Amino acid sequence: MPFILLLLLLADPARASFHFARINQVVTSIGGDATIQFVEIVMIAGGQNLVEDTVLAAFDIDGQYIQDVLVVPSNVADGTAFFPWLMGTSAMATAAGVTPDFIMPPGLPTGGGMICWGAPGAVAPDPSTWDHTNPENYVDCLAYGSYSGPTNSKTGIPTAHDGDGHGMLGGGSSGDDLYDFVCEQDAFPQNNALLSGVLQGTTPCPDSQPFTLSAPISFSGPGDVGTISGTIAPVVPSAADIMNQSVCIFDICSVPFDALFFQVTLNPGSDDLYYVVPRITPSAATSLGRKAGHLDDANTATRAPMGTIFAGNSAGVTFDDFDMGSQLQAGETSDVLLLTSSFGALAYYASLGPLTVDFQLSRFSQDPADAFLTSSTTVVPEPSSGLTAATAAGMVAFLAWRRRNR
């Protein structure tokens, strides 16, 4: 449990009834049948099972309130931290083979819209006493698909995913649906008794969008005992490049994902290189993804490293002793490297204006001051290059399994 969440629970136990929970998984239709719908809520702290009189509401693509889909009629039995509970239609129960904790009528918008769940107050008040049209009165909201209405503190930036023919799966904690939800080809609704069902997807998740650099970057800076110099080159990845990215860090892969692809070459006589830290900056935001990632020497035949560097918000480079054996040496060229980002995130920001990237590089050191930044260059989308949802899924399927079963 995050420390700040623990403090909130200790400071205000009355608000520990249903507030520390979030929308975790949603399906709005399967095979064109909009009677097959569900919303799974997951508790992110203990004691969040007092959900009677909370409300699940639907909003249209403009953010206008449509209706209450369900007023939750009772509490759920088990309030153990990270336990789910399930609202679903009768048709979903039949199709998935799992009994929801609460049967709801069909009413989730298809194609796009927003759903909100929760209630204001320390204990859910009489539903007739508060404004259901205001998203801020709910615990959590999900804005998705073709939604173009106003954003709010419960959704942040909407996700481009929808729940038609597949699921939307949460798990992120950025506060933006754009980053926190991924497309889930097959959905696995789970009730409060931890009984799971399966809804086979009928619409493929969209393909990922590869990005690369508009031009090579030459770099030169201090190493521990010499100079690190070389070139960072643009790359259009092949399917083989994707399948070779076998190392995942911090368990935040998504299926599918956007990614920035590049390749690093060190000049002869250069000091070794351990870290490459891309920082992508959209024109409309301060920073999109700055995360320390080491070069993992997984290719023993060539000793050329490969690696996956995940989007995040680290303040700078971090170091640890486990990476001592993974380095790019003088005269070597790395395998294709990538900075992953949630599907739709890079494409969304690219639609707003130019993306630029800085690369922070360092030889292994306990002192982050040893790292240096190259000059920036523009990030550009690449045409179709074999990076599809199917090939990406081959790399990270086990992580999706872990997410469902942890």
C-alpha positions as CSV (number, residue, x, y, z in Angstrom):
1,M,0.0,0.0,0.0
2,P,1.4,3.4,-0.8
3,F,2.4,5.4,2.2
4,I,0.1,8.3,1.5
5,L,-2.8,5.9,1.1
6,L,-2.0,4.4,4.5
7,L,-1.9,7.8,6.1
8,L,-5.3,8.6,4.6
9,L,-6.8,5.4,5.9
10,L,-5.4,6.0,9.4
11,A,-6.5,9.7,9.4
12,D,-10.0,9.1,8.3
13,P,-11.3,5.5,8.9
14,A,-14.8,6.6,8.1
15,R,-13.8,7.1,4.5
16,A,-12.6,3.5,4.4
17,S,-16.0,2.2,3.4
18,F,-15.9,2.2,-0.4
19,H,-13.7,5.1,-1.5
20,F,-10.4,3.3,-1.9
21,A,-11.4,1.4,-5.0
22,R,-11.3,1.8,-8.8
23,I,-12.9,0.7,-12.0
24,N,-10.6,-2.2,-13.1
25,Q,-12.2,-4.0,-16.1
26,V,-15.1,-3.1,-18.5
27,V,-16.8,-4.8,-21.5
28,T,-19.6,-2.9,-23.3
29,S,-20.4,-5.5,-26.0
30,I,-19.2,-8.8,-27.4
31,G,-19.9,-9.8,-31.0
32,G,-22.1,-6.7,-31.5
33,D,-24.3,-7.8,-28.6
34,A,-24.6,-4.8,-26.2
35,T,-26.6,-6.9,-23.7
36,I,-23.2,-8.5,-22.8
37,Q,-21.7,-5.9,-20.4
38,F,-19.9,-5.8,-17.1
39,V,-18.0,-3.4,-14.8
40,E,-15.5,-4.9,-12.4
41,I,-14.4,-2.8,-9.4
42,V,-11.3,-3.7,-7.4
43,M,-10.6,-2.6,-3.8
44,I,-7.2,-1.1,-3.4
45,A,-7.3,-1.2,0.4
46,G,-9.1,-3.3,3.0
47,G,-12.6,-2.6,4.3
48,Q,-14.0,-1.2,1.0
49,N,-17.0,-3.5,0.8
50,L,-19.7,-1.1,2.2
51,V,-20.9,-0.3,-1.3
52,E,-24.7,-0.3,-0.8
53,D,-26.3,2.8,-2.4
54,T,-23.3,3.6,-4.6
55,V,-24.2,4.3,-8.2
56,L,-23.0,3.2,-11.6
57,A,-23.9,5.9,-14.1
58,A,-23.5,6.4,-17.9
59,F,-22.5,9.5,-19.8
60,D,-22.5,10.1,-23.6
61,I,-19.5,11.1,-25.8
62,D,-20.1,14.8,-24.9
63,G,-19.9,14.1,-21.2
64,Q,-23.7,14.5,-20.7
65,Y,-25.3,12.3,-18.1
66,I,-27.6,9.6,-19.6
67,Q,-28.9,7.5,-16.7
68,D,-28.1,5.5,-13.7
69,V,-27.3,2.0,-14.8
70,L,-27.4,0.5,-11.3
71,V,-27.9,1.6,-7.8
72,V,-26.0,-1.0,-5.8
73,P,-28.6,-2.7,-3.6
74,S,-26.3,-4.2,-0.9
75,N,-22.7,-4.5,0.4
76,V,-20.3,-7.2,-0.8
77,A,-19.2,-9.9,1.6
78,D,-15.4,-9.7,1.4
79,G,-13.6,-6.4,1.8
80,T,-10.1,-7.8,1.6
81,A,-7.6,-5.5,-0.1
82,F,-7.3,-6.0,-3.9
83,F,-10.4,-8.2,-4.0
84,P,-12.8,-7.4,-6.9
85,W,-16.6,-7.3,-7.1
86,L,-18.7,-7.5,-10.2
87,M,-21.7,-5.7,-11.8
88,G,-22.8,-7.5,-14.9
89,T,-25.8,-8.2,-17.2
90,S,-27.6,-11.5,-17.2
91,A,-26.4,-12.1,-20.8
92,M,-22.8,-11.6,-19.6
93,A,-23.3,-14.1,-16.8
94,T,-24.4,-16.7,-19.3
95,A,-21.7,-15.9,-21.9
96,A,-18.8,-15.7,-19.4
97,G,-20.0,-18.5,-17.0
98,V,-19.6,-16.4,-13.9
99,T,-22.3,-15.0,-11.6
100,P,-22.0,-11.2,-10.9
101,D,-22.3,-9.9,-7.4
102,F,-25.0,-7.6,-8.8
103,I,-27.1,-8.0,-12.0
104,M,-27.4,-4.8,-13.9
105,P,-29.4,-3.9,-17.0
106,P,-27.6,-3.1,-20.3
107,G,-26.8,0.6,-20.3
108,L,-23.1,1.2,-20.8
109,P,-22.4,3.3,-23.9
110,T,-20.8,1.5,-26.8
111,G,-18.3,3.1,-29.1
112,G,-17.4,5.8,-26.6
113,G,-18.7,7.6,-23.6
114,M,-18.0,7.7,-19.9
115,I,-19.0,5.6,-16.9
116,C,-18.7,6.6,-13.3
117,W,-19.2,4.7,-10.1
118,G,-19.4,5.7,-6.4
119,A,-21.0,8.3,-4.3
120,P,-20.1,11.4,-2.3
121,G,-19.7,11.4,1.5
122,A,-18.1,9.2,4.1
123,V,-21.0,6.7,3.8
124,A,-23.0,6.4,0.6
125,P,-26.0,8.7,1.1
126,D,-29.5,8.2,-0.2
127,P,-29.0,8.3,-4.0
128,S,-31.9,10.8,-4.3
129,T,-30.0,13.4,-2.3
130,W,-27.0,14.1,-4.6
131,D,-26.2,15.2,-8.1
132,H,-25.6,12.2,-10.4
133,T,-24.7,14.4,-13.3
134,N,-21.4,15.6,-11.8
135,P,-18.5,13.2,-12.3
136,E,-16.7,14.7,-9.3
137,N,-19.3,13.2,-7.0
138,Y,-18.1,9.6,-7.9
139,V,-15.2,7.6,-6.7
140,D,-13.9,6.8,-10.2
141,C,-14.8,7.3,-13.8
142,L,-13.6,5.9,-17.1
143,A,-13.8,8.0,-20.3
144,Y,-13.2,5.9,-23.4
145,G,-13.4,5.4,-27.2
146,S,-14.9,8.4,-29.0
147,Y,-15.5,10.4,-25.8
148,S,-14.8,14.1,-26.6
149,G,-16.4,15.7,-23.5
150,P,-14.7,17.6,-20.8
151,T,-12.0,15.9,-18.7
152,N,-12.3,15.7,-14.9
153,S,-10.2,14.6,-12.0
154,K,-11.6,11.1,-12.1
155,T,-10.6,10.4,-15.7
156,G,-7.7,12.6,-16.6
157,I,-7.0,12.2,-20.4
158,P,-9.5,9.7,-21.9
159,T,-8.3,6.4,-23.3
160,A,-8.7,5.7,-27.0
161,H,-9.7,2.1,-26.3
162,D,-13.3,1.0,-26.2
163,G,-15.0,-2.1,-24.7
164,D,-16.6,-3.4,-27.9
165,G,-15.6,-6.9,-28.8
166,H,-12.9,-7.0,-26.2
167,G,-12.2,-5.6,-22.7
168,M,-10.6,-2.5,-21.2
169,L,-8.3,-3.5,-18.4
170,G,-7.0,-1.1,-15.8
171,G,-4.0,-1.2,-13.5
172,G,-2.1,2.0,-13.9
173,S,-1.9,4.7,-11.4
174,S,-1.1,7.9,-13.4
175,G,-4.6,9.3,-13.0
176,D,-5.0,9.4,-16.8
177,D,-7.2,6.8,-18.4
178,L,-5.0,7.2,-21.5
179,Y,-2.1,5.5,-19.6
180,D,-4.0,3.4,-17.0
181,F,-6.1,1.3,-19.3
182,V,-5.0,-1.2,-22.0
183,C,-7.0,-3.2,-24.6
184,E,-7.7,-6.8,-23.4
185,Q,-8.4,-9.2,-26.2
186,D,-10.2,-11.7,-23.9
187,A,-11.9,-10.5,-20.8
188,F,-11.9,-12.3,-17.5
189,P,-14.6,-10.9,-15.2
190,Q,-14.2,-11.9,-11.5
191,N,-16.7,-11.6,-8.7
192,N,-16.1,-11.0,-5.0
193,A,-15.8,-14.7,-4.3
194,L,-12.8,-14.7,-6.7
195,L,-14.7,-16.9,-9.3
196,S,-13.7,-15.9,-12.8
197,G,-15.4,-16.2,-16.2
198,V,-14.1,-15.8,-19.7
199,L,-15.5,-13.6,-22.6
200,Q,-13.7,-14.5,-25.8
201,G,-12.9,-11.4,-27.8
202,T,-14.6,-10.9,-31.1
203,T,-12.9,-7.7,-32.3
204,P,-9.0,-7.6,-32.3
205,C,-7.3,-5.0,-30.2
206,P,-5.8,-2.3,-32.4
207,D,-2.3,-2.5,-33.7
208,S,0.4,-0.7,-31.9
209,Q,2.0,2.4,-33.4
210,P,5.8,2.4,-33.8
211,F,7.7,5.7,-33.5
212,T,11.4,6.5,-34.2
213,L,13.7,9.4,-34.6
214,S,13.6,11.9,-37.4
215,A,17.5,11.8,-37.7
216,P,20.5,10.2,-35.9
217,I,21.9,11.9,-32.8
218,S,25.6,12.1,-32.1
219,F,26.5,12.1,-28.5
220,S,29.7,12.7,-26.4
221,G,30.0,13.0,-22.6
222,P,31.9,11.9,-19.5
223,G,32.2,8.3,-18.4
224,D,33.8,7.1,-15.2
225,V,37.3,6.9,-16.6
226,G,36.9,8.3,-20.2
227,T,34.5,9.6,-22.7
228,I,31.2,8.0,-23.9
229,S,30.6,8.8,-27.5
230,G,28.7,7.4,-30.4
231,T,25.4,7.6,-32.3
232,I,21.7,7.0,-31.6
233,A,20.1,6.0,-34.8
234,P,16.5,5.8,-35.9
235,V,15.1,2.3,-36.4
236,V,12.0,0.9,-38.2
237,P,11.4,-2.3,-36.2
238,S,10.7,-5.7,-37.7
239,A,8.6,-8.4,-36.1
240,A,11.8,-10.2,-35.1
241,D,13.0,-7.0,-33.2
242,I,9.7,-7.1,-31.2
243,M,10.0,-10.8,-30.4
244,N,13.6,-10.4,-29.3
245,Q,12.7,-7.9,-26.6
246,S,12.5,-10.6,-23.9
247,V,13.3,-8.5,-20.9
248,C,10.5,-6.6,-19.1
249,I,11.0,-4.3,-16.2
250,F,8.6,-3.2,-13.4
251,D,5.7,-5.3,-14.9
252,I,4.0,-2.5,-16.6
253,C,3.9,-3.8,-20.2
254,S,0.6,-3.4,-22.0
255,V,-0.9,-5.3,-24.9
256,P,-0.6,-3.7,-27.3
257,F,1.6,-0.7,-26.7
258,D,3.1,2.3,-28.6
259,A,6.9,2.4,-28.6
260,L,9.8,4.6,-29.6
261,F,12.5,2.5,-31.3
262,F,16.2,3.3,-31.7
263,Q,19.6,1.8,-31.8
264,V,22.9,2.8,-30.1
265,T,26.4,2.5,-31.4
266,L,29.5,3.3,-29.4
267,N,32.6,4.7,-31.0
268,P,36.0,2.8,-30.8
269,G,37.8,3.8,-27.7
270,S,34.6,4.9,-25.9
271,D,33.9,4.2,-22.3
272,D,31.2,1.5,-21.7
273,L,27.6,2.5,-21.6
274,Y,25.1,1.1,-19.1
275,Y,22.0,3.4,-19.3
276,V,19.9,5.1,-21.9
277,V,17.1,7.2,-20.6
278,P,14.8,8.6,-23.2
279,R,12.6,11.6,-22.2
280,I,9.9,12.4,-24.7
281,T,8.4,15.9,-24.5
282,P,5.1,16.7,-26.2
283,S,4.4,20.2,-27.3
284,A,1.4,20.2,-25.1
285,A,2.9,18.7,-21.9
286,T,6.0,18.9,-19.8
287,S,7.2,15.3,-20.1
288,L,6.0,12.0,-21.4
289,G,8.0,9.1,-20.0
290,R,11.4,9.5,-18.4
291,K,12.6,6.3,-16.9
292,A,16.0,4.8,-16.2
293,G,16.6,1.6,-18.1
294,H,19.7,-0.5,-18.4
295,L,20.9,-2.3,-21.5
296,D,20.4,-5.9,-20.8
297,D,23.0,-8.2,-22.3
298,A,20.6,-11.0,-23.2
299,N,22.1,-11.9,-26.6
300,T,25.1,-14.0,-25.5
301,A,26.1,-14.8,-29.1
302,T,26.9,-11.3,-30.0
303,R,27.3,-9.6,-26.5
304,A,25.2,-6.8,-28.0
305,P,22.6,-5.7,-25.4
306,M,18.9,-5.5,-25.8
307,G,16.4,-4.0,-23.5
308,T,13.1,-2.5,-22.9
309,I,12.8,0.9,-21.2
310,F,9.4,1.8,-19.8
311,A,7.6,5.1,-19.7
312,G,7.5,6.7,-16.2
313,N,8.1,9.8,-14.3
314,S,11.4,9.3,-12.5
315,A,13.2,12.5,-11.6
316,G,16.4,11.2,-13.1
317,V,18.7,8.3,-13.6
318,T,18.7,5.5,-11.0
319,F,21.4,2.9,-10.5
320,D,21.6,-0.6,-8.9
321,D,24.3,-3.2,-8.7
322,F,22.3,-5.9,-10.6
323,D,23.2,-4.2,-13.9
324,M,27.0,-4.4,-13.6
325,G,27.2,-7.1,-16.3
326,S,25.1,-5.4,-18.8
327,Q,26.8,-2.8,-20.9
328,L,27.5,-1.7,-24.4
329,Q,31.2,-1.7,-25.2
330,A,33.4,0.3,-27.5
331,G,32.7,-0.4,-31.2
332,E,29.5,-2.3,-30.5
333,T,26.0,-1.6,-31.8
334,S,23.1,-2.5,-29.6
335,D,20.1,-4.5,-30.6
336,V,16.9,-2.5,-31.2
337,L,15.9,-0.7,-28.0
338,L,12.5,0.6,-27.3
339,L,10.7,3.0,-24.8
340,T,7.2,1.6,-24.3
341,S,4.2,3.7,-23.7
342,S,0.5,2.8,-23.2
343,F,-1.2,2.2,-26.6
344,G,-2.6,5.5,-27.9
345,A,-0.4,7.7,-25.7
346,L,2.3,8.6,-28.2
347,A,-0.3,8.8,-31.0
348,Y,-2.4,11.1,-28.9
349,Y,0.4,13.5,-28.2
350,A,1.7,13.4,-31.7
351,S,-1.7,14.5,-32.9
352,L,-1.3,17.7,-30.8
353,G,2.0,18.8,-32.1
354,P,5.7,17.8,-32.5
355,L,7.3,15.3,-30.1
356,T,10.9,15.7,-29.2
357,V,13.2,13.4,-27.3
358,D,16.3,13.8,-25.2
359,F,18.5,10.8,-24.3
360,Q,20.2,10.8,-21.0
361,L,23.3,8.4,-21.0
362,S,25.7,7.1,-18.5
363,R,28.4,4.6,-17.7
364,F,27.7,2.7,-14.5
365,S,28.2,5.1,-11.6
366,Q,26.7,5.7,-8.2
367,D,26.7,9.4,-9.0
368,P,23.8,10.5,-11.3
369,A,25.8,13.7,-12.0
370,D,27.9,11.5,-14.3
371,A,25.0,11.2,-16.7
372,F,24.7,13.7,-19.6
373,L,22.0,14.7,-22.1
374,T,22.3,14.7,-25.8
375,S,20.7,17.4,-28.0
376,S,17.1,16.7,-28.8
377,T,15.5,15.5,-32.0
378,T,12.0,15.0,-33.3
379,V,10.0,11.8,-32.8
380,V,8.1,10.7,-35.9
381,P,5.6,7.9,-36.5
382,E,6.7,5.0,-38.7
383,P,4.6,3.3,-41.4
384,S,3.5,-0.3,-41.0
385,S,6.6,-2.4,-40.1
386,G,5.4,-5.7,-38.8
387,L,4.7,-4.4,-35.3
388,T,1.2,-5.7,-34.7
389,A,-0.9,-6.6,-31.7
390,A,-0.1,-10.3,-32.4
391,T,3.7,-9.9,-32.4
392,A,3.6,-7.6,-29.4
393,A,1.4,-10.0,-27.5
394,G,4.0,-12.7,-28.0
395,M,6.5,-10.7,-25.9
396,V,4.2,-9.7,-23.1
397,A,1.5,-12.4,-22.8
398,F,2.9,-13.7,-19.6
399,L,2.7,-10.2,-18.1
400,A,-1.0,-10.0,-18.9
401,W,-1.4,-13.4,-17.3
402,R,0.4,-12.1,-14.2
403,R,-1.8,-9.0,-14.0
404,R,-4.9,-11.2,-14.0
405,N,-3.6,-13.6,-11.4
406,R,-1.6,-11.6,-8.9
